[in-house]
Every structure is written in structure tokens, then in C-alpha cells.
Amino acid sequence: MDPIDDVFGSMRVHNSLYARIEGTAPWGVTFVQGAAARFGYVVRGQSWLTVKGREPVRVSSGDCWMIVGGAQYSLQDELQTPTEYCYKALREHSNHVVRLGGGGDPVTVVTGWFLFDRHGARPLIDLMPELILTRMDEERSELMQSTLQLLAVETARQSLGTGIVVSRLADILFIQAIRAHAASSGVEAAGWIGALVDPRLSRAFKAIHARVEHGWTVEDLAREAGMSRSAFAARFRDSVGLSPLDYVTRWRMFRAGALLRKGERSIAEIAIKVGYENESAFAKAFKRVTGITPGAYRREGGEIGFLTQPALQPPDPNADGRVVRLAA
């Protein structure tokens, strides 16, 4: 089984929001930290992208980025230009178009946010680099631009099924960004993505995802990769940041979370399905990875609400997390 297929077969975007920034120098905007993953695409011109805690990077027409964990970031024509907060900038504009700046050199950036299930996406997000920056060739640029144009149309109008269409387009956009990043960076891509395109490690990944219930050992996985045990374990940890068996456990919990949300199987059945001999062993492992029991996960998963029209406002520090506002 292709690990990417497995990931996105289990995880769906719940909600998303889109904006088009039309900036003229000088201009700058800061997007506050939040629960949502962020994406951006430079349609024309250039901008500085600064993710909190990282060095600024210059992005130009055709470049795309994903900030998976929701870190704070800024866009500016120049690094010395002051920024205003996103919720102020977006609140003062309508129809998802934000015009900023003083009339100088123009830039157009399509940016947006999408929200995954807050528990189900955690194992994936933890294994991915914080920033995925893709310098796209013409073919990939056209494919992603088509997706963004469809996303723009759907968010500009409220028709039957708009929420579902937007969520699926966000799914596609995320996959396209990962594909482009993996193709352009190869094994030098950060973390999990780089490991997937490593010819040897990818064989082990495919084996895990095809038979997650199997009682995998490091020796088994090393044989799948055609490597010695020690060389495989070191290469896996260096690439992914986890030991091979820690990755197996996380993926079992990810798969279990998807089954729990569906509600079609008992917890005991799910335990066997993901490789545990009994419900007790599975429950202990699940709580260790996710922080909650399988039963609580199932109950809470059914209660989490997602807004059809996310609020464009700063995060509420008093929010209890059950209704997730897709803040910028």
C-alpha cells in the first residue's frame, strides 16, 4: 500500500478558508498561531515569508508553502516593513480579497487555512516538517494553480455542497504540495517525506502500511529494506525522527483512530485489526500515544463541532477546544 494513499484515506480536512492578498509595497501581514494548517501560493511578484523561529525566505511567483503545525508567520514586501495582524486586515475586506500597501510594486498571494481532526492528524503532523516550501516547475505550478482557482470559486459563492467541495480541494492541495516537495527535494526532503522517496526506506514504509497489524520487528523491516538491522534503524531514525517500532505504534494508533471515528467496530475488534491481542493492551498503547482512552476518543470525536463559516478573529484563550474556530 502507498503510504500517502493510506494517510489521506484515513484523514480528511474538516474545514477550510481562503483569501487573496493583493499587496503593493510597502505591505505586511502577520498570521497568528492557530490550530489550522496553512498554505500559500505566490501568483505574481515576490514576498518575504517568515515562519516564527525560522530564517526568512524569499518566495516568488509559482512558489508554494505549507505550514502544517499552524505556526505564526508573516508576509512582507521587505523585512523592515511593519505588519498588521491578519484578523484586522481580513475583517476590513470582503469577498475574500485583501488589498494592502502603499501603491508600490505589486504582489498577489493566495493563502488559506484548513483544519484536520485534532486527534487523528496528530501522528502525521508530528512526522512532517514544520514548513514545506516548494519551488515549482511550470507543470506543477499549473496543477496547483488550477486547484487554487477552484478553491477560490467555491469559497466566493455559497452553493449546495460548498463545504464538502472546499474540504476535498484542500485535501488535493495538500497532496499536491507534498508530491511537488518530494519530487523536487528527493531524499533531501525533510523528515517523513524524504524517507518515503528513499528507495530502501520506502520498501519498509510500504510493508508497514500494507500490514499494520503484523507483529513487526526491526529485523523484519530491515529485511524489507534490504539492509542490516543497525544500518536500517539508524537511517530510519535519522530520516523520520522516530525508531521504526515507534513509527509502527503511531501508525497503528492513527489507523485505530480512523476506525473509532467510523463507529462500525467494537474497541476489541479494532484492537485486533491494528495488531493487538487484547483490548487492554491496545487501550494502554492508544492512551500513551494520544493522551486519551479509545472510548473517550470515540465519544469526543462525535462531539467536536466545526463551523461552516469560520470566524476571522484571534484565537479565544478561553475556548475549551470542542468547537474549533479556524482562525488565521
N, C-alpha and C positions, 0 to 999 in steps of 0.2 A: 504494500500500500504506500502511495506517495504521502510523506508526512504533511506536506502542505494541504493536500486534499483532506487528510484526517483532521488537521487543525480547523479548517474552515467548514468542515462538515459538522463539527461539534459546536462551533462558536458563531454567533450571529451578532451583528450590530443591532442594538435596540433603538437607537435614535441618532439623529444627526442634524447638523446645522451648517449653513453655507453663507459666506459673504464674499463680495468682490470689492477689493480695495483699489480705488483709483487715486493714486498719490502723485503729487507734484512737489518737487523739492522746495523748501525743506519739509519733511514729514516724518513722523514716527509714532508707533503704537506698541504698547505692551499688553500681552495676553497673559492674564493671571493664571496661576497654578490651579488645576482642577482635576476632576475625575476622568474627563474625556480625553481620548487620544486626539491629536491634532494633525492636520495635513495642510500643505501649502503648495501652490504651483505658480511660478512666475510666467505670466502671459507675455509681458513685454517689459523692457527696461532692466534695471538692476536694483538690488537692495542688500543691506546687511541683515543677516539672520543671527541673533544671539540667543542661545539657549542658556538659561541660568546655570552657572557653574562650568560652562564650556567657552572656548575661544570663539569669537565671532567669525562667521564665514560669509563670503560674498556670493550671492546667488543671482543668476541671470536668467534671461528668457529661456524657457524649456526645462529649468531645474525644478525638482520636486522634493519635498521633505515630509517625513512622518516623525512626530514626536509621540511615541507610544505611551509613555507613562504620564502624560499630562503636565510636564514641567512648564514653568513660566518661561516665556520667550518674548523677544522684541523684534520688530522690523523697523528699519530706518534707512533713509537715503544716505546718511553719513553717521558714523558712530557718535559724533559730538552733538547730533540733533536731539533735543528733548523729545520725550514720548508722552503720549496721553494713554490712559487706560482704556482697554477695549470696550468695556461696558459703557463708558461715556461716549466714545466715538460711535459705536453701533446704535446706541439709543437715540442719537441725534440724526440718524439717517433711516431711510425707509427702502423697501423693496430689495433688501439685501445688498445694496450698493453703498459703499462708504467713500466719500470724497474728502481727502485730507491734503493739507500742504499750502504752499505759498505761490504756486504758479510756475515753478522751475521745471527741471527735467521730469518727464512723466514716467510712471511705472504702474503696471496693473498686476495685482496678485489675487489669485483665487485662494481663499483659505476657508477652513471649516473644522468641525469637530464631530466626532462620533463616539458613542458610548457603548461599551460591551457590558455584558453581565459582570457585575463587580467581583463575584467569586469565580465564575467559570473561566474568565480570561486571565486570572492572576498567574497561573503557571506559565502561560505563553508569554505574557508581558515581561515576567521576570527573566525569561531566557533571551529576550531580544534587546538589541542596543537601544539606548535612550533616543538617539537621533539616527534616522535612516535618511541620508541625503543622496539623491540620485541625479547625476548629470546625464540627462537622457539624450540618446541619439534621435534622429528625426522620426524613425518608425515608432519608438516607444513614446515619444512626445505626442505624436498624433493620436495614439491609442488612449493615452491618459487624458488628453485634451477632450476627446470625444466623450469620455466618461464624465468629466467635469462639466461639459456643456449640458449633458443630460441631467446631471445633478442640479445645475443652475435652473433649468427649465422646470423641473419638478418642485424645487423649493420656492420658485417665484409664483407658482399657482397652487391652489389647493383643490385638487380633483379627487375623485374616488380612488382610494388606494395609494395616495401620495406618500403616506408614512412608510408603507411597505416598500414601495419603489425606491425611495431615498435610502432606506436601510440596506437594500440589496446593492444599490450603486456604491454605497460606502464599502460594502464587502469587496466588490470588484476593484475599487480604487486601492484598497489596502493590499490586495493580492498583486495588482499591477506594480505597485511600488516595491514590494518585496522581490518580485521577478526581476525588475529592472536593476535593483540594487545588487542582487545575486549575480546577474549576468555581467554587470559592469565591473564588479569587485572580485568575483570568483571566491577562492578560498581566503582571500584577504578581507572579505566582508566580516563584520564584527559578529561574534557570538554564534547563536544558533543558525543563522542564515549561512554564514561561511561554512559551518560544519555540514550543512545539507548539500553543498556543492563540492565538498571534499570527496573524491572518488571512493576512498576507503570508508570514511566515517558514514557516508550516505548509505552504504550497504547495511551497516548496523542500525541506522535510524529506520530504514525500511523494514527490517526484521522486527524491531520493537513495535512499530505502528501496525504491522500486519498481524502480530500475535502478542498483544499487550498482556494477555492472560498467562503467557508461558512463564515458567519459573526461570527467568534469565539469570545467568551468572556472567561475571566479567569474562571468563574463559569462553563461554558460548558466543558472546558478542565480538570478542577478539577474532574468533574463527570466522564469523560472518564478514568481518572487515579484512581478513587475510593478514593479520598482524599478530605479533607476540602480545601476551597479556599486558606486560608492563608498558610497552610502547603504545598500545591502544589506549590504556587507561590514562596515560599522561597526555596523549594527543586529544582525547575526548575532553578531559578536564580543561586543558589549555584553550580549547575552542569554545566550549559551552559554558564553562564555569561551574559545572557540577560533575560529580562522579557518574559513571554510566548507570549504576544502580539507583542513584538518587534521581536521575532523569527518568528511569523506568517507573519509579514510585510516583513521581509528579505526573507522568502521563497517565498512569492508572487512575489517579485522582481526578485528572481532567476528564477522562472518559467517563468515570463514575458520576461526576457532576452533571454531565450531559444526560446520562440515563436517569438520574434522580429528578432532573427537571421535567423530563418527559412523563414521569409518574406511571409508567406502564409495568414496571417490575418491582418486586419487593426488594428491600435492602439486602436480604440474604441472597437473592438471585443476582443482584448487582455485584455483590462481593465475589461470587464465583466467576462472574463474567469478566472481572478485571484481575483475576488471578489469586484470590484469597480463599483459603479453605473454609473459613467460617466468618460469620458476621462480626464477631468480636474483634478479630484481628484486623478486619477491614475498617471497622469504626475507629480503632486506635490510630491506624495509619492516616485515615481521612482527617481526623481532628488534628493530628500533628502537622499535616501539610496546610490545611485550610483554616484551622483555628476554631472550627465548629463541627458538631457531630453530623453524620449523614441525615438523621431525622430533622435536625434544626435547619440544615441546608435546604432540604426539600420544602419545609414549611415556609421558610423565609423567601425562597425562590418564587413561591407562589404569591407572595405578598408585596414584592418590590414593584412600585409603580414607576412608569416612565411617561414624561409629559409629551403630548403630541406637538405642542409648540413650546420648546424650551425657553426659559426666561433668559434674557440678555442682562444679567446682573452679576455682581460679585458673589462668590460663594457665601452661603449662610453658615457662620461658625457654630450656630446652634442646631443645625439640621441633624436629624438622627440617622440619615443615610437611607431611609426606606423609600422616600421619593427623591430621586436623583435629578437635580436640575443640571442641564447641560450647559454649564457656564463656560464662557470663552476662556 
